[in-house]
Amino acid sequence: MRFSSQQVTACRSVPVLMPFFSSKYYDVDIWTPPGSYDLYEEVRRQIGDTRFDLVIVWSSSAYSYRGLYNVPRNTKAFGCPTMLIAGDTHHMFRPITTMIGYLQQEQFDFVTSFYDRQHLHWFGAAGASHVGWFPVASVVDVPAATGHEKLNSVCFFGHTHEHPLRARILEDLQQLQIPLAIGARARESAASEYARNLISLNCSLNGDLNLRTHEVLAAGGFLLTDKLSDYSGFHYLFKSGTDCDTYASLAEFMEKLRFYRKYPELALRIARAGYEQFHRELHPSIRIKQIADWVVDGVLPSYTDPTTETRYGISKMHARHLLKRIEVYETIQDIHRTNEAVTVLIASGSHPIHVVDLVDLVRLRIFGIADDLFLRESARAWGISDTITWLAPDVAARKNWDCVIAGPEGKEWATARHRIPGLLRSSADVLD
């Protein structure tokens, strides 16, 4: 991303660039070591001038990609405001815990996320003073070449090795012998395929608003993507059935796939609307200006400000439980990544705050014990009662659960695949 003509871009030395990273789209001034390093010293050593108006660090918990982990230290030495772009908190090992620790170590002035709006409340609870959301600000706008004959087929470009649901969809399409273009592609090649194929499939890794949502629209393709929770911010950007379409299950995906292949003119109409929406509301130049306005003038458009949401305030009020809450969430988030549907029982004795934390996992079904008055009253006060299915204790005891969050007073629930210790409720807890 280019914020200024005087920008200095530092990048970690990467042994092998992924195929979709084209050198024509980045301009690196300083190559830094992978992992943890002193950013101030690297800048001073390589260019000498350390006077800046803003330092932006994009980091994540990406241990799985050799040499890509980026944790610059000593960012406050520059004497200017600093911003953390928290990347990839929706998967990998302890991703939120890692980013919270880094935030607290470096004391960033601003925190944002491009793909995981649903996780920004964690940073507020951890003490971040300025939190904003700038969806997919890093997309590269590559217009597709015109004149392609539209094929009644499906294309998908992205990873599948850590994504069972994505792999399952592609396997089903191959077994049905539906024309399919898949693999890793450079940005221009992918844009061409989005424009050429009737349907461009997307399946988020784990409830994240990913690059593909914008890349498909920028190329004039028809986006068919999985339904995300409202906490993801998806509904602020797209209207399902107008500029893209969504599916909530594998069965619904196959139903919509058959429908649009039968009525391709509807897919083409939606694709045109999506292309116009991208250039009107979603273009990266719009996001970059919004970030600059936020840092310089404190201006934050309402939909990019997660701090006004009820859940954000509730999360901050229960910050004393933050580390345990994140531990429970990260455990269930990874189970959610690998399963199409997950059942979770909030057993008696566990704190109701877990429900507030978990509601952004869209494929989760949350259950509570009907006579747990503390949970019922908390859910009512917080406006989340409709996210819980209530069961009598004897009914809950007979069911097989994927996960049970159990306080010390809870049963063993031997039929649960995962029994996760929750927070003990206490008389000090207040229904805010």
C-alpha positions as CSV (number, residue, x, y, z in Angstrom):
1,M,0.0,0.0,0.0
2,R,1.2,3.5,-0.8
3,F,0.3,6.2,1.6
4,S,2.7,8.8,0.4
5,S,5.2,9.5,-2.4
6,Q,7.8,9.8,0.4
7,Q,6.9,6.5,1.9
8,V,9.7,4.2,3.0
9,T,8.7,0.5,2.7
10,A,10.5,-2.1,4.8
11,C,9.9,-5.8,4.1
12,R,11.3,-9.0,5.6
13,S,13.6,-11.1,3.5
14,V,11.6,-13.9,2.2
15,P,13.3,-17.1,0.8
16,V,10.7,-17.9,-1.7
17,L,7.9,-15.6,-2.8
18,M,4.5,-17.1,-3.2
19,P,3.3,-17.3,-6.8
20,F,0.6,-14.6,-6.4
21,F,3.2,-12.0,-5.2
22,S,4.4,-10.3,-8.3
23,S,7.4,-8.0,-8.0
24,K,5.6,-5.4,-10.1
25,Y,3.3,-4.7,-7.2
26,Y,5.8,-3.9,-4.5
27,D,8.5,-1.3,-4.1
28,V,10.8,-2.2,-1.2
29,D,13.3,0.3,0.2
30,I,14.7,-1.7,3.1
31,W,15.0,-5.4,3.5
32,T,14.8,-6.5,7.1
33,P,15.5,-9.9,8.8
34,P,12.5,-12.3,9.3
35,G,11.2,-12.7,12.8
36,S,11.9,-10.2,15.5
37,Y,14.4,-7.3,14.9
38,D,15.0,-3.7,15.9
39,L,13.2,-1.6,13.3
40,Y,14.6,1.7,14.3
41,E,18.2,0.4,14.0
42,E,17.5,-1.2,10.6
43,V,16.2,2.1,9.3
44,R,19.0,4.1,10.8
45,R,21.6,1.7,9.4
46,Q,20.2,1.4,5.9
47,I,18.9,4.9,5.1
48,G,20.1,7.1,8.0
49,D,17.0,9.3,8.2
50,T,14.7,8.2,11.0
51,R,12.3,11.2,10.8
52,F,8.7,10.0,10.0
53,D,5.2,11.1,10.5
54,L,3.8,7.6,11.0
55,V,5.1,4.1,11.4
56,I,2.8,1.3,10.2
57,V,3.6,-2.4,11.1
58,W,1.7,-5.3,9.4
59,S,2.3,-8.4,11.5
60,S,0.6,-11.7,12.1
61,S,1.0,-15.1,13.7
62,A,2.0,-16.7,10.4
63,Y,4.5,-19.2,11.8
64,S,3.5,-21.7,9.1
65,Y,5.1,-19.8,6.3
66,R,8.9,-20.1,6.6
67,G,10.5,-16.7,6.9
68,L,7.3,-14.6,6.8
69,Y,6.9,-13.9,10.5
70,N,7.3,-10.2,11.0
71,V,7.7,-8.7,14.5
72,P,9.7,-5.4,14.4
73,R,10.6,-4.0,17.8
74,N,11.5,-0.5,19.1
75,T,8.8,1.2,17.0
76,K,8.4,4.0,19.6
77,A,12.0,5.1,19.1
78,F,10.8,7.0,16.0
79,G,8.9,9.5,18.1
80,C,5.8,9.5,15.9
81,P,2.4,7.8,16.0
82,T,2.5,4.0,15.4
83,M,-0.1,1.7,13.9
84,L,-0.5,-2.1,14.0
85,I,-2.3,-3.9,11.2
86,A,-3.2,-7.2,13.0
87,G,-3.2,-9.8,10.3
88,D,-4.5,-13.4,10.3
89,T,-6.0,-13.6,13.7
90,H,-8.6,-16.1,12.4
91,H,-6.2,-19.1,12.2
92,M,-2.8,-20.6,13.2
93,F,-1.4,-21.1,16.7
94,R,-2.7,-18.7,19.4
95,P,-3.1,-15.9,16.8
96,I,-5.0,-13.4,19.0
97,T,-2.9,-14.1,22.0
98,T,0.2,-13.4,20.0
99,M,-1.1,-10.2,18.5
100,I,-2.3,-8.9,21.9
101,G,1.1,-9.6,23.4
102,Y,2.8,-7.7,20.5
103,L,0.3,-4.8,20.9
104,Q,1.1,-4.5,24.6
105,Q,4.9,-4.8,24.0
106,E,5.1,-2.0,21.5
107,Q,2.2,0.1,22.8
108,F,0.8,1.0,19.3
109,D,-1.3,4.1,19.1
110,F,-3.6,2.8,16.4
111,V,-4.8,-0.8,15.8
112,T,-6.7,-2.0,12.7
113,S,-7.5,-5.2,10.9
114,F,-8.2,-5.7,7.2
115,Y,-9.8,-9.1,7.3
116,D,-11.0,-9.8,10.9
117,R,-13.3,-7.0,12.1
118,Q,-14.9,-9.5,14.5
119,H,-11.7,-9.7,16.5
120,L,-11.1,-6.0,17.1
121,H,-13.0,-6.0,20.4
122,W,-10.1,-8.1,21.8
123,F,-7.7,-5.3,21.2
124,G,-10.0,-2.8,22.8
125,A,-10.3,-5.0,25.9
126,A,-6.5,-5.3,25.9
127,G,-6.1,-1.5,26.2
128,A,-5.8,-0.2,22.6
129,S,-6.8,3.4,22.6
130,H,-7.7,3.8,18.9
131,V,-9.3,0.9,17.0
132,G,-10.7,1.0,13.5
133,W,-11.6,-1.3,10.6
134,F,-10.5,-0.8,7.0
135,P,-11.7,-3.8,5.0
136,V,-9.3,-5.3,2.5
137,A,-7.3,-2.1,2.1
138,S,-4.5,-4.2,0.7
139,V,-6.2,-5.5,-2.4
140,V,-4.4,-4.8,-5.7
141,D,-6.8,-3.5,-8.3
142,V,-6.1,-5.4,-11.5
143,P,-8.6,-4.8,-14.3
144,A,-9.3,-7.9,-16.3
145,A,-8.8,-8.0,-20.0
146,T,-12.0,-7.5,-22.0
147,G,-13.2,-9.6,-24.9
148,H,-13.2,-13.1,-23.2
149,E,-16.0,-15.5,-24.1
150,K,-17.8,-16.2,-20.8
151,L,-17.6,-19.9,-19.9
152,N,-20.4,-21.6,-17.9
153,S,-17.8,-22.8,-15.4
154,V,-16.4,-22.2,-11.9
155,C,-13.0,-20.9,-10.8
156,F,-11.2,-20.8,-7.5
157,F,-7.6,-19.7,-6.7
158,G,-6.2,-20.0,-3.2
159,H,-4.9,-22.4,-0.6
160,T,-6.6,-25.6,0.4
161,H,-4.1,-27.5,2.5
162,E,-5.2,-25.8,5.8
163,H,-8.8,-25.5,4.8
164,P,-10.9,-28.7,4.9
165,L,-14.2,-27.0,3.9
166,R,-12.6,-25.4,0.8
167,A,-11.1,-28.7,-0.2
168,R,-14.3,-30.5,0.3
169,I,-16.2,-28.1,-2.0
170,L,-13.6,-28.5,-4.8
171,E,-13.7,-32.3,-4.5
172,D,-17.5,-32.3,-4.8
173,L,-17.3,-30.1,-8.0
174,Q,-14.7,-32.4,-9.5
175,Q,-16.7,-35.5,-8.7
176,L,-19.8,-33.8,-10.4
177,Q,-17.5,-33.1,-13.4
178,I,-18.4,-29.4,-13.3
179,P,-15.9,-27.4,-15.4
180,L,-13.5,-26.0,-12.9
181,A,-10.3,-23.8,-13.0
182,I,-8.2,-24.0,-9.8
183,G,-4.7,-23.5,-8.6
184,A,-2.3,-20.7,-7.7
185,R,-2.3,-17.8,-10.0
186,A,-0.5,-14.5,-10.4
187,R,-2.8,-11.5,-9.9
188,E,-3.3,-10.7,-13.6
189,S,-4.0,-14.3,-14.5
190,A,-6.5,-14.7,-11.7
191,A,-8.3,-11.5,-12.7
192,S,-8.6,-12.8,-16.3
193,E,-10.2,-16.1,-15.0
194,Y,-12.6,-14.2,-12.7
195,A,-13.8,-12.3,-15.7
196,R,-13.9,-15.4,-18.0
197,N,-15.7,-17.9,-15.8
198,L,-19.3,-17.5,-14.9
199,I,-18.9,-18.2,-11.2
200,S,-16.0,-17.2,-9.0
201,L,-16.1,-19.3,-5.8
202,N,-14.9,-18.1,-2.4
203,C,-14.8,-19.9,0.9
204,S,-13.3,-18.0,3.8
205,L,-10.6,-19.7,5.8
206,N,-12.4,-19.1,9.1
207,G,-15.0,-16.4,8.9
208,D,-12.6,-13.8,7.6
209,L,-13.4,-11.1,5.0
210,N,-10.6,-12.1,2.6
211,L,-8.9,-10.6,-0.5
212,R,-10.9,-12.7,-2.9
213,T,-14.1,-10.9,-2.1
214,H,-12.7,-7.7,-3.6
215,E,-10.5,-9.2,-6.3
216,V,-13.4,-11.0,-8.0
217,L,-15.5,-7.8,-8.0
218,A,-12.6,-5.7,-9.3
219,A,-12.2,-8.0,-12.3
220,G,-15.9,-8.0,-13.1
221,G,-16.5,-11.5,-11.9
222,F,-19.6,-13.0,-10.2
223,L,-18.7,-13.7,-6.6
224,L,-20.4,-16.7,-4.8
225,T,-19.0,-16.7,-1.3
226,D,-19.8,-18.2,2.1
227,K,-22.0,-16.3,4.5
228,L,-20.1,-14.5,7.3
229,S,-21.4,-13.2,10.6
230,D,-22.6,-9.6,10.9
231,Y,-19.6,-9.0,13.2
232,S,-17.3,-9.5,10.2
233,G,-18.7,-6.3,8.6
234,F,-19.6,-8.1,5.4
235,H,-23.2,-6.6,5.4
236,Y,-21.7,-3.1,5.4
237,L,-20.0,-3.7,2.1
238,F,-22.1,-6.2,0.1
239,K,-25.8,-7.0,-0.5
240,S,-26.3,-10.7,-1.1
241,G,-28.2,-11.2,-4.3
242,T,-27.4,-7.7,-5.6
243,D,-23.6,-7.4,-6.0
244,C,-22.6,-10.9,-5.0
245,D,-24.4,-14.0,-3.6
246,T,-23.8,-16.1,-0.5
247,Y,-24.3,-19.6,0.8
248,A,-24.7,-20.8,4.4
249,S,-23.9,-24.5,3.9
250,L,-22.4,-26.8,1.3
251,A,-25.9,-27.9,0.3
252,E,-27.0,-24.3,-0.3
253,F,-23.8,-23.7,-2.3
254,M,-24.6,-26.6,-4.7
255,E,-28.2,-25.4,-5.0
256,K,-27.1,-21.9,-6.0
257,L,-24.4,-23.2,-8.3
258,R,-27.0,-25.2,-10.2
259,F,-29.3,-22.1,-10.3
260,Y,-26.8,-19.7,-11.7
261,R,-25.4,-22.2,-14.3
262,K,-29.0,-22.6,-15.5
263,Y,-29.7,-18.8,-15.5
264,P,-26.3,-17.2,-16.3
265,E,-27.8,-13.9,-17.2
266,L,-28.6,-13.3,-13.5
267,A,-25.0,-14.0,-12.5
268,L,-23.8,-11.5,-15.2
269,R,-26.2,-8.9,-13.9
270,I,-24.9,-9.3,-10.3
271,A,-21.3,-9.2,-11.6
272,R,-21.9,-5.9,-13.2
273,A,-23.4,-4.5,-10.0
274,G,-20.5,-5.8,-8.0
275,Y,-17.9,-4.2,-10.3
276,E,-19.7,-0.9,-9.9
277,Q,-19.8,-1.3,-6.1
278,F,-16.1,-2.0,-5.9
279,H,-15.1,1.2,-7.7
280,R,-17.8,3.2,-5.9
281,E,-17.2,2.0,-2.3
282,L,-14.5,-0.6,-2.0
283,H,-11.4,0.6,-4.0
284,P,-8.1,0.5,-2.0
285,S,-7.6,4.2,-2.7
286,I,-10.7,4.9,-0.6
287,R,-9.4,2.9,2.3
288,I,-6.0,4.5,2.2
289,K,-7.6,8.0,2.4
290,Q,-9.8,6.8,5.3
291,I,-6.7,5.6,7.2
292,A,-4.9,8.9,6.7
293,D,-8.0,10.9,7.8
294,W,-8.3,8.7,10.9
295,V,-4.7,9.2,12.0
296,V,-4.4,12.9,11.1
297,D,-7.9,14.2,11.9
298,G,-9.5,11.5,14.0
299,V,-12.2,11.0,11.4
300,L,-13.7,7.4,11.2
301,P,-16.7,6.6,9.1
302,S,-19.4,4.9,11.2
303,Y,-19.2,1.5,9.7
304,T,-15.4,1.4,10.2
305,D,-15.7,2.2,13.9
306,P,-16.3,-1.1,15.9
307,T,-16.0,0.8,19.2
308,T,-19.7,1.9,19.0
309,E,-21.0,-1.7,19.0
310,T,-22.6,-3.1,22.2
311,R,-20.3,-6.2,22.1
312,Y,-17.2,-4.0,22.1
313,G,-18.2,-2.3,25.3
314,I,-19.2,-5.6,27.0
315,S,-15.9,-7.1,26.1
316,K,-14.0,-4.2,27.6
317,M,-16.0,-4.4,30.8
318,H,-14.9,-8.0,31.2
319,A,-11.3,-7.4,30.4
320,R,-10.2,-8.9,33.7
321,H,-10.9,-12.3,32.2
322,L,-9.3,-11.5,28.9
323,L,-6.5,-14.2,28.6
324,K,-8.8,-17.0,29.7
325,R,-11.6,-15.8,27.3
326,I,-9.1,-15.7,24.4
327,E,-7.8,-19.2,25.2
328,V,-11.4,-20.6,25.1
329,Y,-12.2,-18.7,21.9
330,E,-9.0,-19.7,20.1
331,T,-9.6,-23.4,20.9
332,I,-13.2,-23.3,19.5
333,Q,-12.2,-21.1,16.6
334,D,-9.8,-23.8,15.4
335,I,-12.5,-26.4,15.7
336,H,-14.8,-24.2,13.7
337,R,-12.1,-23.9,11.0
338,T,-12.2,-27.6,10.3
339,N,-15.9,-28.4,10.6
340,E,-19.0,-27.3,8.7
341,A,-21.1,-27.2,11.9
342,V,-20.1,-27.2,15.6
343,T,-22.3,-27.5,18.7
344,V,-21.2,-25.8,21.9
345,L,-22.8,-26.2,25.3
346,I,-22.4,-23.4,27.8
347,A,-22.6,-25.6,31.0
348,S,-23.7,-24.3,34.4
349,G,-21.0,-22.5,36.2
350,S,-19.3,-21.1,33.1
351,H,-19.3,-17.3,32.5
352,P,-21.9,-15.9,30.1
353,I,-19.2,-13.7,28.5
354,H,-18.2,-16.7,26.4
355,V,-21.4,-16.4,24.4
356,V,-20.6,-12.8,23.6
357,D,-17.2,-13.9,22.4
358,L,-18.3,-16.8,20.3
359,V,-21.3,-15.3,18.4
360,D,-19.0,-14.3,15.5
361,L,-18.3,-17.9,14.6
362,V,-21.1,-18.3,12.1
363,R,-21.2,-22.1,11.9
364,L,-21.4,-22.5,15.6
365,R,-24.6,-23.5,17.4
366,I,-24.6,-22.4,21.0
367,F,-26.7,-24.1,23.7
368,G,-27.5,-23.2,27.3
369,I,-29.1,-24.9,30.2
370,A,-32.6,-23.6,30.6
371,D,-32.5,-23.3,34.4
372,D,-29.2,-21.4,34.4
373,L,-30.7,-18.1,35.5
374,F,-27.4,-16.3,35.5
375,L,-26.8,-17.2,31.9
376,R,-30.4,-16.4,30.9
377,E,-30.5,-13.0,32.6
378,S,-27.0,-12.1,31.2
379,A,-28.1,-13.1,27.7
380,R,-31.3,-11.0,28.0
381,A,-29.4,-7.9,29.3
382,W,-26.8,-8.2,26.6
383,G,-29.3,-8.7,23.8
384,I,-27.9,-12.2,22.7
385,S,-30.7,-14.5,23.9
386,D,-31.7,-15.4,20.3
387,T,-28.2,-16.8,19.7
388,I,-28.7,-19.5,22.4
389,T,-30.9,-22.6,22.1
390,W,-32.1,-23.5,25.6
391,L,-32.3,-27.1,26.8
392,A,-33.5,-28.8,29.9
393,P,-30.6,-30.4,31.9
394,D,-31.7,-34.0,31.2
395,V,-31.9,-33.3,27.5
396,A,-28.5,-31.7,27.4
397,A,-27.0,-34.6,29.3
398,R,-28.2,-37.1,26.6
399,K,-26.8,-35.2,23.7
400,N,-23.4,-35.6,22.0
401,W,-21.5,-32.3,22.0
402,D,-18.6,-31.1,19.9
403,C,-17.5,-28.7,22.7
404,V,-18.6,-28.0,26.3
405,I,-17.5,-24.9,28.2
406,A,-17.7,-26.0,31.8
407,G,-17.0,-24.2,35.0
408,P,-16.0,-26.0,38.2
409,E,-19.7,-26.6,39.0
410,G,-20.4,-28.2,35.6
411,K,-20.9,-31.9,34.8
412,E,-18.1,-33.9,33.1
413,W,-20.3,-34.3,30.0
414,A,-18.4,-37.4,28.8
415,T,-20.0,-37.3,25.4
416,A,-18.2,-34.1,24.5
417,R,-15.3,-34.2,22.0
418,H,-13.8,-31.2,23.7
419,R,-14.3,-30.2,27.3
420,I,-13.0,-26.6,27.8
421,P,-12.7,-25.1,31.2
422,G,-14.5,-21.8,31.3
423,L,-14.6,-19.0,33.8
424,L,-16.2,-19.5,37.2
425,R,-19.0,-17.1,37.8
426,S,-18.8,-15.1,41.0
427,S,-20.8,-12.7,43.0
428,A,-18.5,-9.9,41.8
429,D,-19.8,-10.3,38.2
430,V,-22.2,-7.5,37.2
431,L,-24.8,-7.7,34.5
432,D,-23.8,-4.6,32.5
